[in-house]
Amino acid sequence: MKKIVLLACVFIFLAACNEAKNTAPAAEKRVKPAEIVQGGETVKPEGEIEVKGLENEILGEDFEKGKNIHAFEMVSIKSGEKVKFGDFKGRKILVDFWASWCDPCIAMFPDINKLKEKFEDGDKTLKILSVSVDPMPGKIKKIIAEKNALFDVLQAPESLAESGVIMPTMVLADENGKVIAVSSGKKHSYDELVKLVETKAE
């Protein structure tokens, strides 16, 4: 009789353990070690730039003459913050495409600095947005520091970087974001850059 009671107790104990296991709350979702949660949002650690997740893909053809670029936003390599092109409504925007392997692009940095001093800081009629299609922002940061690039440098989203942009390429948009001039495949002198910036809408 004692054996029967003991077996019954063991059976009841095992059944209770199994039920507790099945009804245990699911484990909390873990954040990948490479990510940090701040204020309920998952953010990348310092030095890592998240360039995906834009609402719409951006392609090289979106910078053709007649297109409007004010809806675009990219991430600043310098600050890690999003830069919205539409925030510069009322100024022309000069978009400069480049990469670490484009020597003619980098050679124009001193003249682009001069443009910034005259038209962006002085006249306040222009905003220069330099866009790197290089997949290694760390390498770009090093070049920016070495060449003393004073203008904003943005990281191209993957869709744009892989769309075959010819370099060097300069794109000028008017005060309403409409592209009014495009120049590709050549290094510009300072005077040529000034002439480009002074292009008027048709």
Buried (B, 14 or more C-beta within 10 A) or exposed (E): EEEEEEEEEEEEEEEEEEEEEEEEEEEEEEEEEEEEEEEEEEBEEEEEBEBEEBEEEBBBEBBEEEBBBBEBBBBBBBEBEBBEBBEBEEBBBBBBBBBBEBEEBBEBBEBBBBBBEBBBEEEEBBBBBBBBBBBEBEBBBEBBEEBEBBBBBBBBBBBBBEBEBEBBBBBBBBBEBBBBBBBBEEBBEBEBBBEBBEEEEE
